Amino acid sequence: MTTLELTKGFLRPTWDRLLAIRPLPGQVVALAGVAVILVGASLLMLPFATVPGVELGVLDAVFTATSAVCVTGLIVLDTPNDFTTFGQIVIMLLIQIGGLGYSTMATLLLLALGQRIGFKERMTMAEALSTLDMQGLVRFVMLIVMITFSLEGIGALLLANRFARDMDTGAALYTGLFHAISAFNNAGFSLFSDSLARYRGDGIVNLVVTTLIILGGIGFLVFRDVIENLRGQRFRFQTHTKLAVLVSVLLLAGGTAGIWALELNNPKTFASMSVDDQLLSSYFHSVSARTSGLRTIDLGLMRDATLYFIILLMAIGGSPGSTAGGIKTTAFGIVCLSMWAILRQRADVHAFHRRIPNDLVVRSTCLSVLAMATVTFFTLLLSYTEGQSFLALMFEVTSAIGTVGLSVGDGGVKSLSALFSDLGKAVIILTMLLGRFGPLTIGLLAIRTHTQMRFRYPESKVVIG
């Protein structure tokens, strides 16, 4: 045999194994997200995407596209002044795609082309939407699109009507649409260099933006459950809906009270403000921390205790099946309920007179520990490579993994990441990807199948305290 024949004979089994690989739904979602990021970065690097005199390098382009697709909002360039209208529209479209999700956009495209949605596509949709089952997924996707565009449209009109007092009608409509999409998709991008600080005491802007953030972060599963109950298709709300809403309300109330109490006597922030503005700002940042990234106050002026308190809110994030990030409200709720059950020496975890399956308790705890470990690891890594304070780095990392977008800033209008080295920016990019697609989903890239154990080892007790 010739050398060429031997080489072909050696490579064929390897090639056949590669062709036999069938990506799991979680892998498809993650890889599709990366593909969208690369396309977005390429568009942002076009000469007419940035204003004359601004050079956008490859890493900064990837960083901006990742921040948009992962609906984060961390910026290394000033969005309103460094990007042209074309560049801003690209960012807005990336936010919309990232918020709706690859599977939703792909489903819409297949339906528009008259194609059939197969079982594989439904599995991908269920993975991306964090839904409880695959029944009625196409109708669910259409409901998501209808809710998204309707709420974004209403929010855009309300904001445009307010912005029209400060700019011409065309600019007001464009600015209102951009901020409505950014708010509903829980992204922190803004067309104002100071985010929304100039509207700190404006009730209309604050209430419209926070309402969009809350509705975008509550989860489409909650929307579907509420609609089905109103239509009479259900006669009680699901445990998921009750837990997501209850935890969200408690976090909003507790976050508002906590931020207000911690910043009340801070001369750099609340001390010079009226009580109404203090409460409005506290409420806005309690909402924004889960997980929008828009702000009305310079976070770099806040106390360390307040920043750490916001870190906790950012880590929790929004609800499953939403545009928000974080470990999710339901996972946090289940962890708290499991601790309560342990303290009361109960074998089962209960919520609303229902028993939570043990596998959900384990997965919630695992996700929380993974998130905490990821924040710790990347913060330690950045503390070694970047010359910034530890708390500021932890804040930036938590904001990235929670896809929030809040930052103590670089001393100007950009995020702290703008001061990072190329390695530091790459770390934040990776953190945003992990935060958006989830540690468990990313883990599917290495673990393709689940092996069912046909036996169980003998039980053995271990002393833990």
C-alpha positions in Angstrom: 0.0 0.0 0.0 1.2 3.5 -0.8 1.7 6.2 1.9 -1.4 8.0 0.7 -3.6 4.9 1.0 -2.3 4.3 4.5 -3.0 7.9 5.5 -6.6 7.6 4.1 -7.1 4.4 5.9 -5.9 5.9 9.2 -8.0 9.1 8.8 -11.2 7.6 7.6 -12.4 6.2 11.1 -11.6 9.6 12.6 -13.5 11.4 9.9 -16.4 9.0 10.1 -16.6 9.7 13.9 -16.6 13.4 13.3 -19.5 13.1 10.8 -21.4 10.9 13.3 -21.4 13.7 15.9 -24.9 15.1 16.4 -24.8 18.4 18.4 -27.2 18.6 21.3 -29.7 21.5 21.5 -27.7 23.3 24.0 -24.6 23.1 21.8 -26.6 24.4 18.8 -27.9 27.4 20.8 -24.4 28.3 22.1 -22.7 27.9 18.7 -25.4 29.9 16.9 -24.9 32.7 19.4 -21.2 32.7 18.7 -21.9 32.8 15.0 -24.2 35.8 15.4 -21.5 37.6 17.5 -18.9 37.1 14.8 -21.3 38.4 12.1 -22.1 41.4 14.3 -18.5 42.1 15.0 -17.7 42.1 11.3 -20.5 44.6 10.6 -19.3 46.9 13.4 -15.8 46.9 11.8 -17.1 48.3 8.6 -15.7 51.8 8.0 -19.2 53.5 8.1 -20.1 51.8 11.4 -18.0 54.2 13.4 -17.5 57.9 13.2 -14.4 59.3 11.4 -11.3 59.2 13.6 -12.6 56.2 15.7 -10.7 53.0 15.0 -12.5 49.8 16.2 -10.1 46.9 16.7 -11.1 43.3 16.3 -11.2 42.6 20.1 -13.3 45.7 20.8 -15.7 44.8 18.0 -16.1 41.3 19.3 -16.5 42.7 22.9 -19.3 45.1 21.7 -21.0 42.4 19.7 -20.8 39.9 22.5 -22.2 42.5 25.0 -25.1 43.2 22.6 -26.0 39.6 21.8 -25.6 38.5 25.4 -27.9 41.6 26.2 -25.3 42.8 28.7 -24.4 46.4 28.0 -20.8 46.7 29.1 -19.1 49.1 26.7 -15.6 49.8 25.6 -16.7 52.6 23.2 -19.2 55.4 23.7 -22.3 54.1 21.9 -23.8 57.5 20.9 -20.6 59.3 20.0 -18.3 56.6 18.6 -20.8 54.7 16.5 -22.7 56.1 13.5 -26.4 55.5 13.1 -25.6 52.3 11.1 -23.4 51.0 13.9 -26.1 51.8 16.5 -28.7 50.0 14.4 -26.4 47.0 14.2 -26.1 47.0 18.0 -29.9 47.4 18.4 -30.5 44.4 16.0 -28.0 42.3 17.9 -29.8 43.1 21.2 -33.1 42.1 19.6 -31.7 38.8 18.3 -29.9 38.1 21.6 -33.1 38.9 23.6 -35.5 36.8 21.5 -32.9 34.1 21.1 -31.5 32.2 18.1 -34.2 29.5 18.2 -37.0 32.1 18.1 -35.6 33.9 15.1 -34.9 30.6 13.3 -38.4 29.4 14.0 -39.8 32.6 12.5 -37.6 32.2 9.5 -38.8 28.6 9.0 -42.4 29.6 9.4 -42.0 32.4 6.9 -40.5 30.0 4.4 -43.3 27.5 5.0 -41.0 24.9 6.4 -42.1 22.3 8.9 -40.7 22.5 12.5 -39.2 19.1 13.2 -38.4 17.3 16.5 -34.8 18.5 16.5 -35.8 22.1 16.1 -38.4 21.7 18.9 -35.7 20.3 21.2 -33.5 23.3 20.4 -36.4 25.7 21.1 -37.2 24.0 24.4 -33.5 24.3 25.4 -33.2 28.0 24.5 -36.5 29.0 26.0 -36.1 27.0 29.2 -39.6 25.8 28.8 -41.1 23.0 30.8 -42.1 20.8 27.9 -42.2 20.7 24.0 -46.0 20.8 23.7 -47.2 23.8 21.7 -43.7 25.2 21.3 -44.5 26.9 17.9 -47.5 28.7 19.4 -45.3 29.6 22.4 -42.7 31.2 20.0 -45.4 33.2 18.2 -46.7 34.4 21.6 -43.2 35.5 22.6 -42.8 37.5 19.4 -46.2 39.1 19.8 -45.6 40.1 23.4 -42.1 41.3 22.6 -42.9 43.5 19.7 -46.2 44.8 21.3 -44.5 45.8 24.6 -41.5 47.3 22.8 -43.8 49.3 20.5 -45.8 50.7 23.3 -42.7 51.5 25.3 -41.1 53.1 22.3 -44.1 55.4 21.7 -44.3 56.4 25.4 -40.5 57.2 25.5 -40.6 59.0 22.1 -43.4 61.2 23.4 -41.2 62.2 26.3 -38.0 62.6 24.3 -39.8 64.8 21.8 -39.6 67.6 24.4 -35.8 67.5 24.1 -35.2 66.7 20.4 -37.0 66.6 17.0 -39.7 64.0 16.3 -37.5 61.7 14.2 -34.7 61.6 16.7 -37.2 61.0 19.5 -38.8 58.1 17.7 -35.4 56.5 17.1 -34.2 57.1 20.6 -37.4 55.8 22.1 -37.2 52.6 20.0 -33.6 52.0 20.9 -34.2 52.4 24.6 -37.4 50.4 24.6 -35.6 47.4 22.9 -32.6 47.8 25.2 -34.9 47.9 28.3 -37.2 45.1 27.4 -34.3 42.8 26.4 -32.5 43.8 29.7 -29.5 45.2 27.9 -27.6 48.2 29.2 -27.0 50.1 26.0 -28.1 53.7 25.8 -27.9 56.5 23.2 -27.0 58.9 26.0 -23.4 59.0 27.2 -24.6 59.3 30.8 -27.1 56.4 30.3 -30.3 57.9 31.8 -28.8 60.1 34.4 -30.2 63.2 32.8 -33.7 61.8 33.5 -33.0 60.7 37.1 -36.1 62.6 38.4 -38.3 62.1 35.4 -41.2 59.8 36.5 -42.3 58.9 32.9 -38.8 57.7 31.7 -38.1 55.9 35.0 -41.5 54.1 35.2 -41.6 53.2 31.5 -38.1 51.9 31.4 -38.4 49.9 34.7 -41.7 48.4 33.6 -40.1 47.2 30.4 -37.2 45.7 32.3 -39.5 43.9 34.8 -41.8 42.5 32.0 -38.8 41.5 30.0 -37.2 39.8 33.0 -40.2 38.0 34.4 -40.1 35.3 31.8 -42.4 34.3 28.9 -43.5 31.2 30.8 -45.2 33.5 33.3 -46.9 35.4 30.4 -48.2 32.2 28.9 -49.5 30.9 32.3 -51.3 34.2 33.0 -52.9 34.3 29.5 -54.0 30.7 29.8 -55.7 31.4 33.1 -57.4 34.5 31.8 -58.7 32.4 28.8 -60.0 29.7 31.2 -57.5 27.1 29.9 -56.2 26.8 33.4 -57.8 27.3 36.8 -54.7 28.0 38.9 -51.3 29.4 38.4 -48.4 27.1 38.0 -45.9 26.8 40.9 -43.2 28.3 38.6 -45.3 31.4 38.0 -46.0 31.9 41.7 -42.4 31.4 42.7 -41.0 33.6 40.0 -43.4 36.5 40.8 -43.0 36.2 44.6 -39.2 36.2 44.5 -39.2 39.0 42.0 -41.5 41.2 44.1 -39.4 40.5 47.3 -36.2 41.3 45.5 -37.5 44.5 44.0 -38.9 45.7 47.4 -35.8 44.5 49.3 -33.4 45.9 46.7 -35.1 49.3 46.8 -35.1 49.5 50.6 -31.5 48.3 50.7 -30.1 50.7 48.2 -32.0 53.6 49.8 -30.8 52.8 53.3 -27.1 52.3 52.2 -26.9 55.5 50.1 -29.2 57.7 52.3 -26.4 59.7 53.9 -23.9 59.5 51.0 -23.0 63.1 50.1 -22.0 62.0 46.6 -25.3 60.5 45.7 -28.5 60.7 47.8 -27.7 63.2 50.4 -28.4 66.2 48.2 -31.5 64.7 46.6 -35.2 65.0 47.6 -36.8 62.0 49.2 -38.9 61.4 46.1 -35.8 61.3 43.9 -34.0 59.1 46.4 -36.8 56.5 46.4 -37.2 56.7 42.6 -33.4 56.2 42.1 -33.4 53.3 44.6 -36.3 51.6 42.8 -34.7 52.2 39.4 -31.4 50.6 40.3 -33.1 47.8 42.2 -34.9 46.9 38.9 -31.8 47.6 36.7 -29.6 45.4 38.7 -31.8 42.4 37.6 -30.5 42.6 34.9 -30.7 45.7 32.7 -27.6 47.8 33.2 -29.2 51.2 32.6 -28.5 53.7 35.3 -29.5 57.2 36.6 -26.6 57.6 39.0 -22.8 57.2 38.6 -22.2 53.9 40.4 -18.6 54.9 40.9 -19.8 57.3 43.5 -21.7 54.7 45.5 -20.4 53.2 48.8 -18.6 49.9 48.8 -21.5 48.3 50.8 -24.0 49.4 48.2 -21.9 48.0 45.4 -21.6 44.7 47.1 -25.4 44.7 47.7 -26.0 45.3 44.0 -23.6 42.4 43.2 -25.9 40.1 45.1 -28.9 41.4 43.1 -27.0 41.0 39.8 -26.0 37.4 40.7 -29.7 36.4 41.1 -30.9 38.1 38.0 -34.3 37.5 36.4 -36.6 34.6 35.7 -36.1 31.6 33.4 -37.3 31.9 29.8 -36.7 35.6 29.8 -34.3 38.1 28.4 -32.5 38.4 31.8 -29.4 36.6 33.1 -28.2 35.5 36.5 -28.8 32.2 38.3 -32.6 33.1 38.0 -35.2 33.9 40.6 -36.6 30.4 40.7 -33.2 28.8 41.3 -32.6 31.3 44.1 -36.0 30.6 45.6 -35.5 26.9 45.5 -32.1 27.2 47.2 -33.7 29.3 50.0 -36.6 26.9 50.4 -34.1 24.0 50.6 -32.2 25.7 53.3 -35.4 26.4 55.2 -36.4 22.7 54.8 -33.0 21.6 56.2 -33.3 24.0 59.2 -36.8 22.6 59.9 -35.4 19.0 59.4 -37.8 18.2 56.6 -37.0 15.6 54.0 -38.8 17.4 51.1 -38.7 21.0 49.8 -42.2 22.5 49.5 -43.5 25.6 47.8 -47.2 26.7 47.6 -48.3 23.2 48.9 -46.3 21.5 46.2 -43.2 19.3 46.6 -40.2 20.4 44.6 -38.4 17.5 42.9 -35.0 16.6 44.4 -33.3 16.9 41.0 -34.4 20.6 40.7 -33.0 21.3 44.2 -29.7 19.7 43.2 -29.6 21.6 39.9 -30.4 24.9 41.5 -27.7 24.4 44.1 -25.2 23.3 41.4 -26.0 26.3 39.3 -25.6 28.7 42.2 -22.2 27.1 43.2 -21.0 27.2 39.6 -21.9 30.9 39.3 -20.2 31.7 42.5 -17.1 29.7 41.5 -17.0 31.4 38.1 -17.2 34.9 39.6 -14.5 34.0 42.1 -12.1 32.5 39.5 -12.4 35.3 37.0 -12.2 38.0 39.7 -9.0 36.5 41.0 -7.6 36.2 37.4 -8.4 39.9 36.7 -7.0 41.0 40.0 -3.7 39.4 38.8 -3.7 41.0 35.3 -5.4 44.3 35.9 -4.5 47.1 38.2 -8.0 47.8 39.6 -9.6 47.4 43.0 -10.9 44.0 43.9 -14.5 45.1 44.5 -14.6 46.9 41.2 -13.3 43.8 39.4 -15.9 41.6 41.2 -18.6 44.1 40.3 -17.5 44.0 36.6 -17.3 40.2 36.5 -20.7 39.7 38.2 -22.2 42.2 35.8 -20.8 40.2 32.9 -21.9 36.8 34.1 -25.3 38.1 35.1 -25.6 39.9 31.7 -26.4 43.1 33.5 -24.2 45.8 32.1 -23.8 48.0 35.3 -20.2 49.1 36.0 -18.3 51.5 38.3 -17.0 53.0 35.1 -13.6 54.0 33.7 -13.8 57.5 35.1 -15.6 58.6 31.9 -18.6 57.3 30.1 -17.4 53.8 29.3 -17.3 50.6 31.5 -14.4 49.6 33.6 -13.6 47.0 30.9 -12.4 49.8 28.7 -9.3 50.1 30.9 -8.5 46.4 30.8 -5.7 44.8 28.8 -6.5 42.6 25.8 -6.4 39.5 28.1 -8.8 41.2 30.6 -11.3 42.1 27.8 -11.1 38.5 26.6 -11.9 37.3 30.1 -15.0 39.5 30.2 -16.1 38.3 26.8 -15.9 34.7 27.9 -17.7 35.6 31.1 -20.6 37.2 29.2 -20.9 34.1 27.0 -21.0 31.9 30.1 -23.5 34.1 31.7 -25.8 34.2 28.7 -25.8 30.5 27.7 -25.4 29.2 31.2 -22.7 27.0 32.8 -24.9 23.9 32.4 -25.5 24.5 28.7 -21.8 25.2 28.0 -21.0 22.0 29.9 -23.0 20.1 27.2 -20.1 20.9 24.8 -18.0 18.4 26.7 -20.7 16.0 27.9 -22.9 14.8 25.0 -25.0 12.1 26.5 -26.4 11.0 29.8 -25.5 7.5 30.9 -28.2 5.8 32.9 -26.7 4.0 35.9 -27.9 0.3 36.1 -26.7 0.0 39.7 -26.4 2.0 42.9 -23.5 2.0 45.3 -24.1 1.2 49.0 -25.0 4.2 51.1 -22.4 5.6 53.4 -22.7 8.6 55.8 -20.2 11.4 56.1 -19.8 13.9 58.9 -20.4 17.5 57.6 -20.7 19.6 60.7 
